[in-house]
Amino acid sequence: MQRLKTRAQFQAVLAGKTVARTPHFALHRAALDVLPVPPKTTATSAPPPTEPESTRPQALFGVQDVWVGAMAPKRWAKRAVTRNAIKRQIYQVVQAFEPRFPQAAHVVRLRSTFDRKVFVSATSEPLKLAVRTELEQLFGMAVTKVGSAP
């Protein structure tokens, strides 16, 4: 499993298809945009490049693998400790589902807030359990869609 790191990677995946939704999360998926790597050549066999290195097209995703990113906006999780706890849960749960995911880029996005009156502590066990349960439901829906696709 590879993690998404750049803004361009996240934007490319968010522009893709939403494959599953739960009350608090959405899962976006996009096919990998991998450019073929040119074969290694010696200095005498290939002419020097005519354009600078920075103007060549770059692949957003360097390898064919399952790519995952997590988004927990401040709008829906005000405290940093809550956002970080949710992201950690996302990455832990996705590891269990990774073998069943297609080789594509995925973003799990928090799309609504967890009620602070119900979950008082940002790292409470009830919040962790609620997040984990909903993420398992989200990934379960996404995996069944992949398995039922023709």
N, C-alpha and C positions, 0 to 999 in steps of 0.2 A: 504494500500500500504506500502510495506517495501522497504527500500533503500539498495542497495548493498554497502558493506563497505570494504570488503577485496579484496586483489589482486587475491586470489584464486577464489572468486566468479566471478569477472570480467573475468578472464581467462576462466572459465568454460562456461560462457555465450557466449563469443566471439568465442569459439570453436564450438558453436552450429550453427544453421541455420540463414542466413540472410533472413528476411521475407519481408523487404520493403526497398526501396532506393529512395532518391530524389537527386537533384544535390549536396546538401551540407550535407546530413545526411544518415546514414544507421541504421536500427533497427535489432538487433540480438535477437534471442529467444532460450532458452534452457529449457527443462523440468526440474522440480525441483528434486533435489537429496536429498530426505528426508529419513533419517533412522528412523525406528519406535522407539519410546521412550519406554524403558522397564518399566513395571509396578513397582510402589513403593513397596518395601518390607521392612519388619522389620529386624533388625540386627540378630535376632535369626532364621528367616526362610530362609535366603539365605547365602550361603557360601561367604566368603570375595573374592573380585576379585583377580585373579591370575596375572594379568598384571597391570602395572602402568597406571594411568589415562591418561597420555600423549600418550600412544601407541594405545589406542582404536580409532577406526575410528570415525571421527566427520562428521556430516552432514554439508554441505555447507549452506543449507537453513533450518533453524529451524522449520519453519511453512509453511503450504500450503497457499499461498497468492500470490498476484501480487508483484513481486520484480522488482525494476527499478534502473538502474544506468545510469549516464551520463558521457560521455567522450568528452572533448574538448582539444585535444592536442595542445601544444605550436606551433607545426609545422603549424597548420591551424589558430590559433588565438594567435597572438604574445603577446598581452597585457592581463594581468591577469583580468582586469576589463571586457574585452570582453568575456573571457572564463567564468567568473562567471555570467555575464549577460545571456549568452547562456544557461548555466546549470540551472539557475533560470527559464528561459522560458521553458526548457524541463520539469522540475518538475511541473510547473503550468499547462502546456497543458496536461500532462499525467494524472493529476487528473480528468480532464473532460472525458477522455477516459477510465479510470480505470474500471468502471463497465462492459465495453464491452471486456476487455482484458481477456484472459484465465489465469488460475493460473499457471504461469510460470515465469521464470526470463528473464528480458529484459534489453538490453543495447542500448542506443541511442548514436551513435558515430558521431562526426563531421568529415567529410571525405574530405572537401575542404574549402578553405578560402572564406570569404565574402570580396569582393573587397573594399579596404580601400579608393579608390578614390571615390567610390559611397557612402560608409558609413563612413564618416570622423570621427564622434564621436563614441566611443565604446558603449555608452549607448543611442544613438539617437533613437528617436521614429521610424524613417524609418527602422533602423536595427531591432529593436524589432518586428515591424510589419512583416518584411520579414522573420525573424526566426520563429515567431508564425505561419504565413501562411504556411510555408514549413513543420513545425512540424505537423500541423493539417492534411496536405496532407499525410505525412508519416504515421501517426497513422490511418488515414482513410483507406489507402491501407492495412495496417496490420489487421485492424478489418474486412474488407471485405474478406480477405483471410481466416480468422478464421471462418467467417460465411459461406463461400462457401465450406469449407473442409468437406469431408464425415464423 
